[in-house]
Every structure is written in structure tokens, then in C-alpha cells.
């Protein structure tokens, strides 16, 4: 995820008005819901440490182009692209007191947008040739943190700004690793065959939460290994896991069935918000849920008939940002929404 001039249509300088049309019955934790983007596909929006900005990935048209990294203020203003427009980017994150960001990009492997995945294999995710990059927010001083030709992505930073957790296939499986913010001292922290990804640190930096899918049968194992050899993974049976920040004391949080993903800690450190389709694992209706870190107290947060995902609390816990298909101008459009959080 690199740097250059903005190419997205300018966002309004005025804060978007909250609208009753944006909230669904039963969404009692959400108030003053505001839509921040209004076209294309926008996802994985993460707050800056100050809570005043968001970094996210954006595909300007629903059915064309490739995700690039953008930054905007939390009222939707000052939208600007910070990656160079080549290849595909994913998983941006602020750190260094919001002076720097990191993200993953395929632009050095190929400046072209990667070809679409072969859907004859069912619903699969590609494990592209991503490397992790860091740069200043203005796009200068770009540095490459990984360089191994594997899949290196899904990177986030510890609250103290010292360690990065990320997903990589460098050792032949899809595992979690941590490293210093300069790319040194890489440590593998998961060791079980299967997909480990999308990890976030707890607010105190002592724990990690992530999504995992571990083969349970010989057929599952064969399917997983066959797809992995083609740089693919089938993410249809994901559950949430937690561990200490060094990978110790790993434990399963959910056993819901379906795809449970995009976990993020509530600022109290005792709850996790995440996206799930467990009520209809074959469907595309994902909603947001809260669960205690011991797996108890499951509570539904959103109630839209389509997709809600990628939630993140602001550092002060007063706001929630997420991606949703609600209120799109065209079918398949995914936009970013922000709301005041109500306990």
C-alpha cells in the first residue's frame, strides 16, 4: 500500500447527517448512524489513535478496479488516496502516533490488478503475492517490511506501537506472526494446520483475538491443502480464538458454526465484536455480534438483511465504524458507516 495523489471523488466537507433510514429495528447499541461513503466497495475502516481519522480500502466501482488505501476524517471529509494505484492493497493501520501507516500490496509483484478468483472452486479467497509496507501518512518514506513472495497481510499494531501481528504463508501454512515495526524479530505464534488470520491486540496489548479454520476431517484436510497449493483458502467455517500476545494459552471463543470473522476487542477488554452468518451459514446475511471473551453472553448488534462486517471501536469506545451493504445506490455496493455506541 503506497502513495500518490488523490483520485477519489471529493467527499463533502460537511458531516453527513444521521438518518433514521440507516438504522434497523433492534439495533439498540447504535445511535446517530451516519453514512461516510457513497459508491463502490469500501471496507476494513480502522481508526487512528487520535480517533479523528480512518484508514480503509476502497474499490471505486462495485464491479471494476482494485482496492487501494484511503484516509478520511471521521465525518467523511478530506478523503484522499495514499497508495499508488497499482496492484491491490489491503489491511491499512495507523501507528507511530498517527504519523505512519502500514498496509499490504501486490504492486511490486505486478502493477496490474490480480485476476478474479476462479469461482468454479466455490467460495474461496485468494492468497495473493502481498508484502507489507510502511509509509508516512503523506505517502513519503515508504519502506518494505516483508520480502518473501508469500502472502503477508492482515497486519495490525499493538497499542504501545512496538509490535505488528500479521498473517503469512512463509512457512507453508497460513499462520500468525509478530514482528517489530521495522520488520525485525519475526516470531511465529501459531502452529496448528489451518487458517489463522485477522488478528487484533487487546486494549492492554496482552492478548490477541483472531479468526481460525482448522480442518477436522481427512476430506477437510485434503481440500485445505489442495487449495493452499493454489494460493487459495475456503473461509466458510471460521471461529474466533484468543491467546496471549506471544501465542501461549490459545483457546477457542466461539463454536457457532458458519463464518465468524473480523473480531475486535471492546475497549473494556472483556468483550469482542465480530461479524457472523451463523444463523444461516449458507447465506450472505452477516450481522455484527458481541460476545464475552469466555464465549458467553452472545448478543446481536446489527439487524440488516444483507452484509454488516469489519467493526472497530474508536479508541475512547464512544463510536463504532463498520462496513455495510445497507442503503447502497446499487446492488453489491459496500459503504462505511459510523455510529455513537450505546451501552
Steps between C-alpha positions, in 0.01 A plus 500: 500500500691803362455871432386764254242762419133455575281364224177432687210741464523763773286440805280771640671732746186491712428210733237266354172526684381206707197336345227277641512310168847371590401320818311172524252378764676355803831683449486641852876547539512743205396864496553783251599264217676687219605377157857602412546365145252492213633286214710196419624253761643637823613278786739435788486853640721540807531800731815700552633511856358851534157374395473782246584312178431169326714295265316258272511316170284617212404366159355798318253294296308198625600280207826653378842601625704393799504595868727789588568666836325822600489727802217733604379684807231324702236738361579380145695811403855532361485170314829423329678201355836419656599194295646521149207352306693192385421139588263430789531620858343385824501541878616853579580604857626815677791501744792717620258756649316511167810615312530172311276230352564145389313286252557216252532529124564290189639791296862377488393154388276649232370849439188351343192415699515126588265287289167402660494175690363188330152459649469146362682402820218643710538792739874547548733786590824554306828510692668747269863610482468762772788665683463737796604863456524799730497869408427841639138612477593742220632205294871569544772279645353169389679193640448130433465289816469155342661358186441130446247459217245347736168637620581763766194698604231561763747705707407703809709669770518459878365785716853601604599523133789254533379175340314409182288185479437367149404195297750329272549185295881526518532160672252316278187546710280800585635607838524803729831676560616805691790731422644835599374800307826506301440141383756341732459223759233301315339238724248235399228475765255241360595145405181311417418402142226726367421864442593748773433861407357843567660543843464802730661580834296556815493857636770413755711324236513175698273290278407435139170409341477356148295286263600141439396203294662167583423190289308241701482205258723337242283650227528848658876461521531391137284790381695749711840381379390480135372859507803625693727363228304724259529798738133477598303442820133416552388718796155356563552350848676759711493530879657755734809414703699684766852461636764688691692745283782247459258228384484319833178377663308487170132434551184490292247777568208410272349175376215645298546344158505701181757772437591711802762760417629858544526484881595813691521557875257731674703768683412330830711200389234258621286484185558444129297637210502298177306413182317171450252317277452214750120529486517403132851373418420460130370854470658841449319664790776597742426700814711635783500328838652551844635212707690479826859379474395174668243438225194586708250783461454496123301808391396616153596860419383558141190373326534575130382236248827522305862550613644671808866440577845631596403679824742712701448710811657843527780517757268665753227242438241764412465419130480193280597491133409210270432406137151420376293444187212698652376805311717436193424681176561178304498129569818377665617844612678493835531823696642615831279606788571654837276516805505608860532192718231450766562260788 
